[in-house]
Amino acid sequence: MFILNVLIKGCILTVVHGKLLMFDEEENEIGDVESVPDYDTFKSLQQVGDKIFGEPKPSVFPEELGEYHEGDILHPLILSRNGLRAKSSRWPNKTIPFEISPYIRGADRQMIVESLNEFHKSTCLKFKERRPKDIDYIYFTNGNTGCWSSVGRIGGRQEINLQIPGCTTKRGTVMHEILHAVGFMHEQNRPDRDKYVTINYNNIERGKESNFEKTQTETVDNQGIGYDYQSVMHYSSTAFSRNGLPTIEPKVRGITLGQRESFSKKDIRKVLKMYGCTKNSSGVGDLISSVSTIFTS
């Protein structure tokens, strides 16, 4: 049995066996549930069951094999509009304040800095060290709970977890989690993915099938850019495999699925289109050279 209570805008949304009920804070049933702000986003995520919201869990396999929605997406316990189509999920002024845990040091810290600089080099987004006045910001931490992030701006301190060393070995892994926070879901979960790949459910580890569910059209905006086999947001061909055989196969021969090196060309185009830029507007002068000051809340 799955029971979920979410407090949102003075209402309590309660899910019991997949049925959505709404009550006020005095437990009186109220209104039409579909009139609740963010109901469409909530409904689109409801299909993933008890992975919709949750707390971090210890992980041995840090990236694609996490215990979260689609492996590395953690939706917060307080519901907010974080679908890709929702403008409220985008970071205002193309600027994202960030903070790095003081427990992340040396080469791991430098890997985060290098990953942020890739956004400065290739997109119009700017990452700046968080100041006390910055209420909404991303916080890089390194718990033993795998690689995970929420999707889009959700408000307040928004964690990106990078378990060390599994999540900081490749720059593309760090960039992948940052892209979630920027507002992107996984490429192979696009609504149109069946035109480009075949999902081999017989090869998927039992209980992990929900990680391959397509995102609903009303939630996702692909920015008018075609399917990208080489996206840093694409799973590898054997993600969540129970037998070492492919769980995802391209419908074009000779294609390698996914990579964790850096942006693909289409990744860059999507970021530019989502944030209304035609080219990189950050400039070399805005690159982060170091992260020396740590602010604590």
Solvent accessible surface area in square Angstrom, and as a share of the most:
residue,aa,sasa,rsa
1,M,166,0.74
2,F,47,0.19
3,I,88,0.45
4,L,20,0.10
5,N,100,0.51
6,V,2,0.01
7,L,100,0.50
8,I,10,0.05
9,K,139,0.59
10,G,39,0.38
11,C,24,0.14
12,I,42,0.21
13,L,0,0.00
14,T,20,0.12
15,V,1,0.00
16,V,48,0.28
17,H,132,0.59
18,G,42,0.40
19,K,131,0.56
20,L,22,0.11
21,L,52,0.26
22,M,12,0.05
23,F,52,0.22
24,D,35,0.18
25,E,111,0.50
26,E,140,0.63
27,E,138,0.62
28,N,77,0.40
29,E,125,0.56
30,I,56,0.28
31,G,75,0.72
32,D,89,0.46
33,V,32,0.18
34,E,108,0.48
35,S,82,0.53
36,V,8,0.05
37,P,58,0.36
38,D,20,0.10
39,Y,23,0.09
40,D,99,0.51
41,T,17,0.10
42,F,0,0.00
43,K,105,0.44
44,S,5,0.03
45,L,13,0.07
46,Q,35,0.15
47,Q,85,0.38
48,V,11,0.06
49,G,24,0.23
50,D,103,0.54
51,K,42,0.18
52,I,0,0.00
53,F,15,0.06
54,G,24,0.23
55,E,106,0.47
56,P,50,0.31
57,K,106,0.45
58,P,106,0.66
59,S,17,0.11
60,V,128,0.73
61,F,119,0.50
62,P,28,0.18
63,E,30,0.14
64,E,31,0.14
65,L,65,0.32
66,G,1,0.01
67,E,76,0.34
68,Y,7,0.03
69,H,13,0.06
70,E,3,0.02
71,G,1,0.01
72,D,3,0.02
73,I,0,0.00
74,L,19,0.10
75,H,3,0.01
76,P,32,0.20
77,L,93,0.46
78,I,130,0.66
79,L,10,0.05
80,S,26,0.17
81,R,125,0.46
82,N,9,0.05
83,G,8,0.08
84,L,6,0.03
85,R,118,0.43
86,A,21,0.16
87,K,162,0.69
88,S,48,0.31
89,S,2,0.01
90,R,50,0.18
91,W,6,0.02
92,P,77,0.48
93,N,136,0.70
94,K,70,0.30
95,T,33,0.19
96,I,1,0.00
97,P,11,0.07
98,F,1,0.00
99,E,9,0.04
100,I,0,0.00
101,S,3,0.02
102,P,56,0.35
103,Y,154,0.58
104,I,1,0.00
105,R,157,0.57
106,G,57,0.54
107,A,87,0.67
108,D,34,0.18
109,R,38,0.14
110,Q,82,0.37
111,M,36,0.16
112,I,0,0.00
113,V,3,0.02
114,E,71,0.32
115,S,0,0.00
116,L,0,0.00
117,N,19,0.10
118,E,20,0.09
119,F,0,0.00
120,H,2,0.01
121,K,108,0.46
122,S,27,0.17
123,T,0,0.00
124,C,2,0.01
125,L,0,0.00
126,K,81,0.34
127,F,7,0.03
128,K,80,0.34
129,E,39,0.18
130,R,24,0.09
131,R,114,0.41
132,P,100,0.63
133,K,162,0.69
134,D,17,0.09
135,I,135,0.68
136,D,38,0.20
137,Y,5,0.02
138,I,0,0.00
139,Y,19,0.07
140,F,0,0.00
141,T,24,0.14
142,N,45,0.23
143,G,31,0.30
144,N,98,0.50
145,T,18,0.10
146,G,0,0.00
147,C,0,0.00
148,W,11,0.04
149,S,0,0.00
150,S,9,0.06
151,V,1,0.01
152,G,0,0.00
153,R,59,0.21
154,I,35,0.18
155,G,33,0.31
156,G,24,0.23
157,R,113,0.41
158,Q,1,0.01
159,E,54,0.24
160,I,0,0.00
161,N,2,0.01
162,L,0,0.00
163,Q,31,0.14
164,I,59,0.30
165,P,99,0.63
166,G,36,0.35
167,C,0,0.00
168,T,9,0.05
169,T,96,0.56
170,K,99,0.42
171,R,85,0.31
172,G,0,0.00
173,T,7,0.04
174,V,0,0.00
175,M,0,0.00
176,H,2,0.01
177,E,0,0.00
178,I,1,0.00
179,L,2,0.01
180,H,0,0.00
181,A,1,0.01
182,V,0,0.00
183,G,2,0.02
184,F,15,0.06
185,M,23,0.10
186,H,4,0.02
187,E,8,0.04
188,Q,0,0.00
189,N,1,0.01
190,R,12,0.05
191,P,37,0.23
192,D,37,0.19
193,R,9,0.03
194,D,64,0.33
195,K,146,0.62
196,Y,68,0.26
197,V,1,0.01
198,T,60,0.35
199,I,19,0.10
200,N,31,0.16
201,Y,100,0.38
202,N,119,0.61
203,N,20,0.10
204,I,0,0.00
205,E,68,0.30
206,R,151,0.55
207,G,57,0.55
208,K,20,0.09
209,E,58,0.26
210,S,27,0.18
211,N,0,0.00
212,F,0,0.00
213,E,61,0.27
214,K,81,0.34
215,T,16,0.09
216,Q,63,0.28
217,T,86,0.50
218,E,100,0.45
219,T,15,0.09
220,V,8,0.05
221,D,38,0.20
222,N,38,0.20
223,Q,18,0.08
224,G,77,0.74
225,I,5,0.03
226,G,38,0.37
227,Y,11,0.04
228,D,10,0.05
229,Y,30,0.11
230,Q,75,0.34
231,S,1,0.00
232,V,0,0.00
233,M,7,0.03
234,H,0,0.00
235,Y,2,0.01
236,S,44,0.28
237,S,39,0.25
238,T,61,0.36
239,A,3,0.02
240,F,1,0.00
241,S,29,0.19
242,R,121,0.44
243,N,68,0.35
244,G,57,0.55
245,L,96,0.48
246,P,47,0.29
247,T,0,0.00
248,I,0,0.00
249,E,76,0.34
250,P,38,0.24
251,K,116,0.49
252,V,77,0.44
253,R,235,0.86
254,G,87,0.83
255,I,61,0.31
256,T,95,0.55
257,L,9,0.05
258,G,10,0.09
259,Q,42,0.19
260,R,28,0.10
261,E,103,0.46
262,S,27,0.17
263,F,24,0.10
264,S,16,0.10
265,K,170,0.72
266,K,63,0.27
267,D,5,0.03
268,I,45,0.23
269,R,122,0.44
270,K,13,0.05
271,V,1,0.00
272,L,20,0.10
273,K,111,0.47
274,M,6,0.03
275,Y,18,0.07
276,G,68,0.66
277,C,18,0.11
278,T,132,0.77
279,K,148,0.63
280,N,52,0.26
281,S,74,0.48
282,S,7,0.05
283,G,32,0.31
284,V,123,0.71
285,G,80,0.77
286,D,59,0.30
287,L,55,0.27
288,I,22,0.11
289,S,105,0.67
290,S,64,0.41
291,V,14,0.08
292,S,96,0.62
293,T,66,0.38
294,I,51,0.26
295,F,43,0.18
296,T,110,0.64
297,S,110,0.71
